[in-house]
Amino acid sequence: MEKDVLLRVRDLKKHFSMGKNERLKAVDGISFDIFKGETFGLVGESGCGKSTAGRTMIGLYDRTDGEVIFNGKDVHSLSEKERFQFHKQMQMIFQDPYASLNPRSTVKEILSEPMDVHGIYRDKKERKERIYQLLEDVGLNRDHANRYPHEFSGGQRQRIGIARALALDPDFIIADEPISALDVSVQAQVVNLLKRLQKEKGLTYLFIAHDLSMVKQISNRIGVMYLGHIVELTASSQLYKKPLHPYTQALLSAIPIPDPDVEDKRERIILKGELPSPMDPPSGCVFRTRCQHAMDICAQKKPVWQEIDQDHFVACHLYNDDLPGNKEKEMLVNIR
């Protein structure tokens, strides 16, 4: 059965002008689909461009090139009237739950603002009940409506941010590192809340994060991003079982295992060097300067995005069958 594509991203680029003839290539040509009702995880270390990608998809940043197709329409080519309707369908949860909330507004006023902008729930009684329902949906209570953001814990503030994203009954939510600013003990609670809301309301998520262990708990598929490029994409279970790209393998090796005997014996892959500047990315494969398998071809040619296994895509010269003298081919036989 073919899945319904809700969001289609094709060769999306977002470059920032940094002065005369200098450009920062935050997102440099990424492509993927997000299916209706799924959670698509976008992961990578800080500075890889994942948050910029999310903000460009929702229209907070203008694209440099490429397409973002939502429900069959290009997000960056919408008329003013169409864009107004689009923002009801796509909402965002921000990383810092305190900075994203107006400290001078009560929770009631914060949740009312999107309703005012879009002219819905104008009846006072109906709006009050809607606000109460939103608070209860995210695990808060009615008494919280008249309090200010500083009166809440970090986890509670993020719940308010989630309630605000739900205020307009969206179809799609971009969660931009929604748990990274929270205590570890609270992170699982917020992830479980997002999963419950998705099931109850039929939501679709783009979940942006750098913590791969937590992304595994919520994502159906995961795209791994490095220096403005997606280097691997597959189902969550497949990525953790058989990571193909050397960068993905290094990220997964950094996740601690709770069994001390297993943790003590397993090999940790340490990436060499520093993350290159997106203003001057390496030629060919952008990961080659830190890759233990780097070959001459890696500096000369950009790797081809290809499907190695069913629905398992990777961009790496190690998987190029046409490459003569590839020493890694025997190692890859078992993976395939």
KEPAKE-430249 format. One record per residue: residue in one letter; x, y, z of N, C-alpha, C in turn. Coordinates in steps of 0.02 Angstrom, whole numbers, plus 32768, in hexadecimal, padded with zeros to 4 digits. Layout:
AXYZXYZXYZ...
END
This chain:
M802A7FC48000800080008000802C803E8000E8021806B7FD0804A80A77FCA803680DA7FFFK806980F7801F805D812780548050816D8037D80288194805B801A81D9804680528207805BV806F822B802B80A4825A803A8085829C804FL809382B2808C807882F280A480A8832B8094L80E9831F809C811C8352808F815283348062R81628357802C819683417FFE81CB83787FF8V820883678009824183968005826F837F7FCDR827E83AD7FA082A8839C7F6682E083CF7F5DD831E83B67F65835B83DD7F59835884217F7DL834284217FBB833984607FE1837E847C7FF6K838784BC7FE983C484DF7FFC83B3851F8021K83DB852C805583D6856B8078841D85848087H843085B88061847185D7806A8469861D8087F8495862F80B38494867280D184CE869B80B7S84C186D880A384F58705808C851C871F80C9M855E871580C885888729810185B9876180EEG85A8878680BB85D487BB80A485E387B4805AK861387DA8042862387DB7FFC863C87977FE5N861687787FB7862987387F98863186FE7FC9E861387048005861786CE803685D086B68047R85C886758046858686588055858D861D8085L8562861C80B6856085E480E5852B85B380CDK8541857780BB85148545809F84F7851980D6A84C5853480F984A885118132848484D1811CV845D84D680E7843B849D80C9844C849E807FD846884668066848584688023846C84307FF6G8429842A7FF1840D83FA7FC183F583BA7FE2I83C183BE800A83A68383802B83628370800CS8354832F800A831583177FEC82FB82DC8015F82BB82DE8024829A82A78047824F82B28046D8229827D805681E08281805D81CD827280A5I8197829180BD817B828080FE8133826980F2F8124822C810980E2820F80FD80B082238133K80738227811F803E823B814D803A820B8188G803A822681C5803381FE8201807481E4821EE80AD81F081FE80EC81D582188114820B823DT814881F5825E81798223827C81BB82188257F81D2824D82378212824B82138246826D823EG82798248825282AF8264827B82E782808250L82FE82BC8261833782DB823F836D82E78273V83A582C3826C83D882C482A1841C82D88285G844782EB82B3848B82FF82A184A7832C82D7E84E9833482D88507835D830C84F883A78301S850583CF833384F884178330851D843682F5G84F9846182D0851884828297850E845F8255C84EA8427825584E18400821684AB841E81E9G8481844B8204844E846C81DB8408845281E4K83FD8425821483BB8406821B838684388232S839784658260836584978276835784C9823FT838A84DC821A8380850A81E1835384EA81ADA835C84A981A283318485817382E884898189G82DC847C81C98298847F81E3827984C481DDR829F84F881EC8285853C81E782798551819FT82A08536817182958545812B825785218111M824B84E58129821084BF811481CF84E28128I81CF8501816381918520817B818B85688162G81C18582814281BE85C5812581D985FC8150L81F885EB818A8218861F81B38255863C8190Y82768613816782AC8629813C8296862080F3D82A9864F80C9829F8646808182D186148067R82BC85EA803982E985B9801C831B85DC7FEDT835585BD7FE4838485D37FB1837585B07F6FD836285717F75835085497F3A832A850B7F51G830B84E87F2282E884AB7F32829D84B57F3EE827C84807F53823484817F5D822184627FA0V81ED847E7FBE81CD84617FF98183845C7FE7I816C841F7FD8812784147FC280FE83F87FFBF80CD841E801280A184088049805A8403802FN803E83C780347FFA83BB80197FF483CF7FD1G802983C37FAA802883D17F62803984177F4EK804884447F7F8057848A7F6F809C849D7F88D80BF84C67F5F810284DD7F7180FB85137FA7V811785057FE181118532801B812B8578800CH8161857C7FE5818185BD7FD9816485E17F9CS813085C67F7F810F85E87F4680C685F77F55L80B285F27F94806D85FD7FA7805B86487FA5S801D86567F948004869A7F997FFB86AB7FE3E7FF086EA7FF27FE886FF80387FAD86DA8059K7F7786D280357F3C86B0804F7F4B8666805AE7F6F8646802B7F8085FF80317FB185F4806AR7FE0862280738011861D80A97FEF862080EDF7FBB864B80F17F958652812F7F7586108142Q7F5985EE81117F3985AD811D7F6E8577812BF7FA7857B81097FDD854C81137FF5854B815BH7FFA8586817A8014858A81BE7FE3856E81F1K7FA5856381DE7F77854082097F8584F58207Q7F9F84DE81CF7FAA849781C57FEF847F81DDM801F84AD81DD8063849B81F3807984CA822CQ808C84AD826480A284D3829E80E684BB82B6M810284DF82E6814784CF82FC814C84D18348I817284A28364818484A283AB81CE84B383AEF81DF84E683D48224850083D4824E84DF840BQ828F84E6840382BF84C4843082BC84DF8477D82BE8521847E82C0853F84C1827A855184D6P825D852D8506821785398518820D857B853DY8242859A8556823A85DA8579824186148548A82748612851D8280864884EE8247864F84BBS8224861884AE81EF8619847B81AB862F8497L81A7863B84D88169865184F7817186998510N813F86C2850581408708851B813B870A8567P81708722858A816E872185D4813A875085F2R8121877F85CA80F087AF85E380A8879985D8S80A0876085B8805C874785A9804C870A85D5T800D870485E87FF886C8860B7FF1868F85D9V7FEB865385F37FE2861985C87FA38621859DK7F6F863C85BB7F30864885977F3C8676855CE7F6286AB85667F7086DB85307F9D86BC84FBI7FCD869385107FFB867284E17FD4864384B2L7FA5861D84CF7F7F85EE84A77F498611847ES7F35864C84937F018672846F7F1D86948431E7F5E86A484327F7B86CC83FC7F7186AD83B7P7F81866D83AC7F75865183687F2B86508356M7EFF864A83877EB8864C837A7EA286928364D7EC086C583837EB2870A836F7EC987178327V7F05870183187F22870D82D57EF686ED829FH7EDD86B282AC7EB7868D82797E6C86958282G7E5686BC82B27E0F86CC82B97DE3869182CAI7DFB866482F57DD3862A83097DC6862C8354Y7D93860783697D7F860583B07D74864C83CBR7D4B867383A87D4086B883BD7D1086BD83F9D7CE4868C84007CB8868C84397CE1867F8479K7CD986AB84AB7D0386A784E77CFD8664850BK7CC0864C85117CB6860D85347CD685D3850DE7CCC85D384CB7CE8859F84A17D3485A084A3R7D5185DD84A27D9A85E384A47DB585CB84E7K7D9585DD851D7DAB85C7855F7DAD857B8563E7D77855C854B7D758513854C7DAA84F48520R7DB8851584E77DED84FC84BB7E31850084DDI7E3F853684FF7E7E853E85237E84850A855AY7E4F8500857F7E5084CD85B47E5D84888597Q7E3F8479855D7E488439853D7E90842F8526L7EAE8464850A7EF4846184F47F228453852FL7F16847485687F40846985A37F39842185BCE7EFD840885BC7EF383C385D37F11839185A2D7F1083A285627F2D8375852F7F78836B853AV7F9A839F85547FE3839A855D7FF7838C85A6G7FC5837985CF7FD5836486147FD8839C8647L7FBC83D786367FB7840E86667F6E8413867BN7F5E844286A97F19844986BE7F00849186B4R7EC1849B86C17EA184DB86B37EBE851586DBD7ED5850687177EF0853A87427F2E855A8725H7F50853786F77F8D855086DA7F80858886A7A7F43859186927F3385C1865D7F448609866FN7F41861A86AF7F4C866086C47F92866B86E0R7FBE863B86D88003864386F08030865B86B7Y806C867186CA809E868A869A80D586558690P80F986588657812B86248649815E8619867FH8173864D86A381A8864586D58190861C8712E814F86118717813485EA874E8134859F8741F814E858B8708814E854486F58194852886F1S819984E786F681D984C486EA81E684C0869FG822284AB868C823384A68645820684768620G81F7843D863F81CC840D861E818584278616Q816D844B86488129846886438127849E860ER815C84C68608815E84FA85D5815D84DC858FQ818184A38587817F84838546813A84678537R81168451856980D1843B856080A584758548I80B284B08562808D84EC854B809D84F98502G80DD84F184EF80F184FA84A980CE84C8847CI80C7848B849480A48457846D805A84698467A803C8481849E7FF68495849C7FEB84CE846AR801984FD84678014853484378017851A83F0A804384E983E3804884CC83A0800884A8838CL7FE3848F83BE7FA5846A83B07F68849783AAA7F6F84D783BC7F36850483C17F0D85098381L7F2D850383477F0B850B83077EF984C982E5D7F008492830B7EF2844F82EF7F1B844182B1P7F5D844482B57F87843982797F8A83EF8265D7FA083E382287FAC839F820F7FF4838A821AF802183BC821A806983AE821A808C83DC824DI80B883BF827580DD83E682A7812883D9829FI814E840F829B8197840A829C81AE841582E4A81CC83E2830281E583E58346823083EF8343D8247842C834F828D843E834882B28433838AE82D083F9839382F383E683D082C883F6840EP828C83DB8412825E83EE8448827183D4848DI82A283A7849182B4838B84D282FB839A84E7S832283BA84BC836A83C384CA837683F28505A83488420851383518450854A83338436858CL831A83F8858C82F783DD85C6832283AC85ECD831283A3862C8334837086538327832B8636V835682FE863F835082BB862383118299863DS830182A5867C82C68284869A8285829C867AV828682D7865B824982F3863D824582E385F3Q827D82D685D3827E82CB858A825082938575A8253825A859882298221858681DF8232858DQ81CE825B85C08188826F85C9816E8297858EV819882C58575818482EF853C817E82C584FCV81AD829784F281AA826B84B8816B824084BAN815B822584F4811E81FC84FB80E0822784EFL80E18265850480A9829384F880A0829E84ADL80D782AA848980D382B5844180B88277841DK80CD823D843380B581FE8415806A81F58421R80548206845E800C81FF846D7FE382308444L7FFA826E843F7FD582A084187FD2828D83CEQ8009827183B5800A825B836F7FD582268363K7FCF81F683917F9F81C083897F5781DB838EE7F4B820983BD7F08822383C97EF182528392K7F1F827A83777F0C82AF83497F2382A38301G7F43826A82F47F59825A82B07F8E828A8296L7FBC829F82C17FEE82D082AE802982B08288T804B82DA8262808A82C6824180C082F3825EY80FB82D5826D813182FB828C817182FA8262L81948333826281DB8334825281FE83408295F8222830E82AD8241831182EF828C831D82E7I82A3835982F682E9836C82EE830E83638330A834683418330836B8334836E83B2831F8360H83DB83208394841F8305838D842882C783B9D83F882B883E383FA827E840F83DB824283EBL8405821783CF83EB81DF83A783C681AC83D1S83D881A5841183B68174843B836E81878446M835F81C9844C831B81DF845682F481E08415V831681F183DE82F681F2839C82DB81AD838AK82FF817A839E82EB8135839082A6812683AEQ8297814483E782598135840B821C815183E9I8224818383BE81E981A583A281E581A28356S821D81988334821F819E82EB8210815D82C7N81EB8162829081E181298263821B81228232R8231815B8217826C815D81EC829A81958203I82DA818E81F2830C81BF8208833981D381CEG8344821381C88376822E819983B1824981C1V83ED823581AE8429824B81D18449828381A9M845482BC81C9846B82F881A684B2830A81BCY84DB831E818B851F8334819A8531836E816CL854283A68189855A83E18165852D83F4812AG84EC83F7813784BD840E810584A483D980D5H84BA839A80DE84A6836380B28488832A80DAI8459830580BD844282C780DB846C828E80BFV848D826980EC84BC823580D6849E81EF80DAE846881E78101844881A58107840081AF811CL83D481828103838D81868113836F8140810FT834E812C8145832C80EB814582FE80E78181A82DD80AD818982B280A281C382DB80A38202S82BC80BA823882DF80C082788300807F828DS82DB8048828B82F6800782A083317FF18275Q832D7FFF823483627FEC820683A180158212L83988055822183D28081822B83FB806A8267Y83D98056829C83FC804182D984187FFB82D2K83F97FD282A7840F7F8D829E844B7F8A826EK84477FAE8235847B7FAC8202848A7FF281E6P84AA801B820D84BE805D81F384F2805581BDL84EA8078818585188070814C854C80A78148H853880E581518568811C8148859781208184P85D7812C81788608813181B085F5816581E4Y85D4819B81CF85BF81CE81FF858781B3822CT85578190820F852281728237853E813F8268Q856E81188252858D80E6827D85B0810782B8A85D0814082AC85F2816482E285C081818314L8589819C82FB855781B88327853881828354L852981498336850A8113835D853A80F5838FS857A80F5837F85AB80D983AD85B3810383ECA859C814283E985A281708422856981678454I85348142844184FC8138846D850E810484A2P850D811684E2851F80E6851684EC80AD851CI85058071852B84DB8036853584D68028857FP849A801F859A8492801785E384B27FD88600D84C47FA885D684E57F6B85EE85307F7985F3P854D7F7B862F85957F8C863585C47F5B8613D85B17F1B861085DC7EE985EF85E07EF685A4V85A67F04858585A47F12853D85C67F55852FE85B97F87855985D57FCA854F86217FC88552D863B7F9F857E86847F9C858886A77F7C854CK86847F4E852886A47F2984F2869C7F4984ADR86687F7184A4865B7F8B8461868B7FC3844EE86957FCA840D86C57FFB83F386A3803E83E7R86C0807383FF86A780B683F586CC80D583B9I86A680F0838986C4810F834E86CD815A835DI870B8170835F871A81B5836D872781DA832BL86FF820D831E8709823482E18747826082E8K8771826182B687AC828A82B8879D82D0829EG87C4830082B487BD8345829A877F836882B4E877683A5829B873E83CF82AF870A83D28276L86CD83E38289869983EC825786AD84258228P86B1841A81E786C5844F81B88692848881B8S86A884C181A0867C84FB819D864D84F48161P860C8502816C85DD8501813485E9853A8102M8616856881138629859C80E4865D858380B2D8680854E80C586B28531809886B284E580A1P867D84C4808C8678847B809586AA84568069P86BE841A807E86EE83F3805786D283E28011S86FF83D97FE286EA83C37F9F86D5837A7FA1G86AF83657F6E869A831F7F6B866B830E7FA4C867C82DC7FCC865582C88006866482F78040V86318316805C863C834780928656832780D2F864F82E580D8866582C3811586AC82A88110R86CB82AD80D6870B828B80CA874382A180F9T874382DF8112877982F8813C877982D88182R874282B58193873D829681D58731824A81CFC873282318193871F81EB8187875D81BD8187Q8759818781AC8790815781AF8797812D8170H8763812E81458764810781078770813380C9A8783817280D2878981A1809B87BB81878066M87A7818F802687D1817B7FED87DC81B87FC0D880581B07F8E881381E87F6087D482017F3EI87A781D27F2B876A81E57F08873D82117F33C8744820A7F75871982317FA28725827C7F9DA876382907F8C877382D67F85876282F17F3FQ875A82C37F10875082D77ECA870782D97EB4K86DE82AE7ED2869A82A57EB9866782A07EF2K863082C17EEA85FA82BD7F1B85D982787F17P85D082557F4F85B282127F4C856982147F34V855581E07F12851181DB7EF784E181C37F2CW84A781E27F30847281CD7F5D8451818F7F3FQ845681567F62843E81187F45841C80EB7F79E83F080BF7F6183CC80917F8C83F480507F90I841180427FCA843C80077FD384127FCA7FE4D83E07FD4800F83B17FA08021836B7FBF801AQ83377F98802282F47FB3801A82E77FED804AD82DA8028802C82CC806580528305807A807FH83418065806E837D8078809483AD809C8064F83B180DE806C83D78108803F841681228061V844B8129803A848A8143805484B18166801DA84D981978030850581BA8001854D81AF8019C856D817C7FFD85B2816B801285D481437FDBH861381547FCC863881317F97864880E87FA9L864380D67FE9864F80917FFC861E80617FDDY85E4807B7FC885B080517FAC85A880597F61N85DC80727F4185DB807C7EF985F7803E7ED7D85CD80167EB985E27FD87E9886107FE47E5DD860B80207E3F8633802E7E03867880497E14L868680537E5486C680707E6786FC803A7E67P872E80407E3B8763800D7E38879080107E75G87A37FD57E8D87D27FD37EC487B47FE57F07N87737FE07F0E87537FF17F4D87637FBA7F80K878C7FC97FB087A37F987FE1876D7F848013E87377FAB801587047F9E804786CE7F6E802EK86D07F5A7FEE86997F337FD2868D7EF27FF6E86C37ECF800986BA7E8F802C86997E9A806FM86AA7ED18090868D7EE180D186427EEE80CBL862C7F06809285E77F1A808985BA7EE08074V85D67EA8806385AD7E70804A857A7E5B807FN85917E5680BE85647E4180F3852D7E748102I853D7EB380F9850C7EE8810484D47EE380D2R84E57ED5809484B37ED1805F848A7E928064
END
